Amino acid sequence: MSEIIVELIKQKIGVVGGSQGLGSWVVNYFRAQGIETRFSSTDEKSEFESNIQLANWADIVVLAVPISAMSNVMEEVFPALDDKYLVEICSVKKFVVEKYQSLRQIYSDVLPRYCSIHPMFSPQIKSFDGNVVLFNYNDGADDLEKALKNLFVQDKGVVKDVEYIKHDKLMGLVQGLNHFNVFVSAKTMARYNEDFEDIKSVASPPYRIFIVFYTRYVMQNPMLYADIQMRNEFVFEVVRIFRDEMNKLFDIIQTRDRDLFMDYITEMQGFFDQNRQDIEVSSHLMQKLSKKLEEL
């Protein structure tokens, strides 16, 4: 174990929003490392009477609250953060970093050390192995950032630096576009009103993969996805382009213009050719899914 991780283990970590979701995962993860970790929450499980009480106790305060609550909670605990570490794990960064910067101006005598990260996984993961954590912004928390990176890599996680504005632009595609596509596709499937088992019975593994992910996302808490769609200012432009492309392809299909349809596909092949290796990945996933379906 590296010396910098040993120093991290000596800290007390307080997680605001630690009773459920990714906050609960954070609590369990740090406890498993032998780090004294406690949490506050809005339910009866809370280990503190207030978030301020937690902030006064902790050396490192982690904000793991819903996106819509992030600004208010950061402002609530900020006066207690002098000479402490602040970490937030929000899925949208620009408005959170700007909130932090404004609070630094308001509370000029409070000097926290701030690290903004984004774990790119759900709390249901069974292993850190191969999962990604993005590091997006750092204000005086170099030592903590280094310790966290070392710890995550030690557990076979993947860490990557992505500046916070660039993060939100990329998440507009990685999260915003994919979620939008999933929900519109899933809603279409539900409105078409065919028996679910009939649909599954004729779906080969490539199409079952889509159904698997429709179900995965639809059955989770919609509040998270609403906040990602509406609090990331770059999502709107992405889904506007999606709408334009949907209308364009709709018109091509409606007019049954086969040549235009083929042109529509071939025009984007140059972009995806650089990712040709993922065709092999998809074949591997389909083989795995086929075996899993045989077991069910």
Secondary structure, DSSP 8 states (H G I E B T S, - for coil): --HHHHHHHTSEEEEETTTSHHHHHHHHHHHHTT-EEEEE-SSTT-SSSSHHHHHHH-SEEEE---GGGHHHHHHHHGGG-TTSEEEE--S--HHHHHHHHHHHHHTTT---EEEEEEE-S-TT-S--TT-EEEEEEEES-HHHHHHHHHHHHHTT-EEEE--HHHHHHHHIIIIIIHHHHHHHHHHHHHHHT--HHHHHHH--HHHHHHHHHHHHHHTS-HHHHHHHHHH-TTHHHHHHHHHHHHHHHHHHHHTT-HHHHHHHHHTTHHHHHTTTTHHHHHHHHHHHHHHHHHH-
